[in-house]
Amino acid sequence: MIREKYFGVGRVLKTGYAYEEGTNRYNPDNLTGYKTGQWIDVEVLEGEMYFNKWYGPGEIIRGIWSYGGDVGIIGKPQVGDLVGYYEEPYCQIWEKTKYNQENI
């Protein structure tokens, strides 16, 4: 694991908010980042990240969507931010990191 916490680190290429049709829109101002409906596209920089399959450095993962439950995006990452990927039981976490490009 990278920094004793992450399986992989990537850079956010695109982001936005989405919601399932027919459901209440999630609150993008939720401070925890869970259930925001935020989606991100990520380029893997180091390590490995899983989203329907494992991705390695240089690969781009499209359409990671925080809908609560199985996938969480924490910290409201924006374009250019680094996100670390780790897993909790039954959940994938994509977390805005305190690291910048020079730290990895």
C-alpha positions as CSV (number, residue, x, y, z in Angstrom):
1,M,0.0,0.0,0.0
2,I,1.1,3.6,-0.7
3,R,1.6,5.8,2.4
4,E,0.5,2.8,4.5
5,K,-3.1,3.5,3.4
6,Y,-3.7,3.5,-0.3
7,F,-3.6,0.7,-2.9
8,G,-3.1,3.4,-5.5
9,V,-3.0,7.2,-6.2
10,G,-4.5,8.9,-9.2
11,R,-5.2,12.4,-10.6
12,V,-8.8,13.6,-11.1
13,L,-9.3,14.4,-14.8
14,K,-13.0,15.3,-14.8
15,T,-15.7,15.6,-12.2
16,G,-19.4,16.4,-11.8
17,Y,-22.6,15.4,-10.1
18,A,-25.2,12.9,-11.1
19,Y,-28.1,11.1,-9.6
20,E,-30.2,8.1,-10.4
21,E,-33.4,8.9,-12.3
22,G,-36.4,8.7,-10.1
23,T,-34.6,9.2,-6.8
24,N,-34.0,12.3,-4.7
25,R,-30.9,14.3,-5.8
26,Y,-28.0,13.8,-3.4
27,N,-26.6,16.8,-1.6
28,P,-23.3,18.0,-3.1
29,D,-22.6,20.0,0.1
30,N,-22.4,16.8,2.3
31,L,-19.2,17.4,4.2
32,T,-18.2,13.7,4.3
33,G,-18.4,13.3,0.5
34,Y,-20.6,10.2,0.9
35,K,-23.8,10.0,-1.1
36,T,-23.0,13.2,-2.9
37,G,-23.7,11.8,-6.4
38,Q,-20.3,13.1,-7.4
39,W,-18.5,11.3,-10.2
40,I,-14.8,11.4,-11.2
41,D,-12.6,10.3,-14.0
42,V,-9.1,9.3,-12.7
43,E,-5.7,8.7,-14.3
44,V,-3.8,6.1,-12.2
45,L,-0.3,7.5,-11.3
46,E,1.0,4.9,-8.8
47,G,-0.1,1.5,-7.5
48,E,-3.4,-0.1,-8.6
49,M,-7.0,1.0,-8.4
50,Y,-10.1,-1.2,-8.8
51,F,-13.3,-0.2,-10.6
52,N,-14.9,-3.3,-12.3
53,K,-11.3,-4.4,-13.0
54,W,-7.8,-3.5,-11.8
55,Y,-6.1,-0.5,-13.4
56,G,-2.4,0.4,-13.3
57,P,-0.3,3.5,-13.9
58,G,-1.2,5.4,-17.0
59,E,-4.6,3.9,-17.3
60,I,-7.8,6.1,-17.1
61,I,-10.8,5.0,-15.0
62,R,-14.0,6.7,-16.2
63,G,-17.3,7.2,-14.4
64,I,-16.5,6.5,-10.7
65,W,-19.7,7.6,-9.0
66,S,-20.3,8.1,-5.3
67,Y,-23.9,6.9,-4.8
68,G,-23.4,5.7,-1.2
69,G,-23.0,2.1,-0.1
70,D,-20.4,0.4,-2.3
71,V,-18.5,3.5,-3.5
72,G,-17.6,6.6,-1.6
73,I,-15.8,9.7,-2.8
74,I,-14.5,11.7,0.1
75,G,-13.3,15.3,0.3
76,K,-15.0,16.7,-2.9
77,P,-11.9,16.3,-5.1
78,Q,-11.7,18.6,-8.1
79,V,-9.9,18.5,-11.4
80,G,-6.1,18.2,-10.8
81,D,-6.5,16.9,-7.2
82,L,-4.9,13.6,-6.2
83,V,-7.1,10.8,-4.9
84,G,-6.0,7.7,-3.0
85,Y,-7.9,4.5,-3.4
86,Y,-8.5,2.0,-0.6
87,E,-11.1,-0.6,0.4
88,E,-13.1,-1.1,3.5
89,P,-15.3,-4.2,3.9
90,Y,-17.8,-4.1,1.0
91,C,-16.8,-0.5,0.0
92,Q,-14.4,1.2,-2.3
93,I,-13.1,4.6,-1.1
94,W,-11.7,7.4,-3.3
95,E,-10.3,10.0,-1.0
96,K,-8.9,13.5,-1.8
97,T,-5.3,13.3,-0.5
98,K,-3.1,15.8,1.2
99,Y,-0.3,14.7,-1.2
100,N,0.6,16.6,-4.3
101,Q,2.4,15.3,-7.4
102,E,5.8,15.9,-5.9
103,N,5.0,13.6,-2.9
104,I,4.4,10.5,-4.9
